[in-house]
Amino acid sequence: MNRRKFLHLTGSAALATRLNPAFAGTPAHVVIIGAGIMGASLAYHLARRGTRVTILEKDHPGAGTTPNSFAWLNAAGKTPRPYYELNMLGMEGWRRLSLEIGPELRIQFGGSVHWIPQSTLAENLAKFQASLRDQQTLGYSIRAIDAPEVRTLIPTLTPGPISAATFADHEATIDPAATLQLLLRRAQSFGAVIQYPCEVTGFDISSNRVQRLHTTRGPIEADHVVLAAGNGIPPLASHLGLPVPLVESPGVLAHTTPMPPLLHRVAVAEDATLKQNPDGRIVTGTDFGGTPNIQPTRAEGEKLLATAAKYLPALKHAKLDFVTLGHRVMPQDGHSIIGHSRTCTNAYVIATHSGMTLAPIFGQLASMEILEGVDVDLLRPFRPYRFA
């Protein structure tokens, strides 16, 4: 993507606000179903433009996937190129939000250190080195490092004998629960309204448009409806002509009680991934590809901490606070689902893995598509109708 195109995308939302004559009259009413990170980001971007926004949440804000996310902001291994570019724009979007919101948005821009031990299989080493080359070919900011630099980058780490290692300096991490609440507060400061518990039970559809939503709090009229309810989207989408096939992808994380500063980067070993939130809690898990047979028991949490303590010795004295089970919002083909319905033209859906990384750019681009009626070319490969 060239620099001019990138600047056009990142600056076009503000320009569209000035040029769209619709804002001279009554603002459109956008109803967002779901108060997770995607619904919160979209609400923030819409409300900041003067749009009337109502967020409906079946349980309470953060009741779904968001607070159980590891919240590692990266584009590593994201293919094909259009998906990689979206994730890169998502990462840059968090830097934009840090300028808009200020220091209250606590993003840890420390990058990530990934290593494999000398005992690894030759095929694993070959895959590791091939992945590094592939990412560098895409232009990703990642490089090979040696064992002394691993220890320099994370002095508290004891990685053991290393076969190979990389440093991705552009990556970051955030506390997902705290970030969600902050975005919701900012959206409310621009006039967004959150209603919960409020379950959507049906839609009135006329002339290929949703006219109103039926909820447990009564009917709500809307100019636009956005499905951003994570794993709760498919049953709603079926009423609006939107194909949203999702697959099960659970994952368990262990969270310690707050500890002194130990990690300011993400640390990735073969059998553990670690980070430290701004509140001092260490968060660790094993497999981010989905771990269907692991349960969020205290025993499992202690096991995760024991594995992580091999690399971060201070964890030998850590106290387990809680264990979370997150169900990733995983589309059938692993790539984002975003766009309008063909049969209900004012209905829109956002369902994606890597939701924490993509939330800023999807909030920005979806608000443009909803309010301006544009068709953003970056999003075309990810329309729901590829499953039709």
Secondary structure, DSSP 8 states (H G I E B T S, - for coil): --HHHHHHHHHHHHHHHHH-GGGGSS--EEEEE--SHHHHHHHHHHHHTT-EEEEE-SS-TT-SSGGG---EE--TT--SHHHHHHHHHHHHHHHHHHHHH-TTS-EE---EEEEEETTS-HHHHHHHHHHHHHHHHHT-SEEEE-HHHHHHH-TT----SEEEEEEETT-EEE-HHHHHHHHHHHHHHTT-EEE-S--EEEEEEETTEEEEEEETTEEEE-SEEEE--GGGHHHHHGGGT----EE--EEEEEEES--SS--SSEEE-SS-EEEE-TTS-EEEES-TT--TT----HHHHHHHHHHHHTT-GGGGG--EEEEEEEE--EETTSS-EEEE-SSSTTEEEEE-SSHHHHHHHHHHHHHHHHHH----GGGGGG-GGGG-
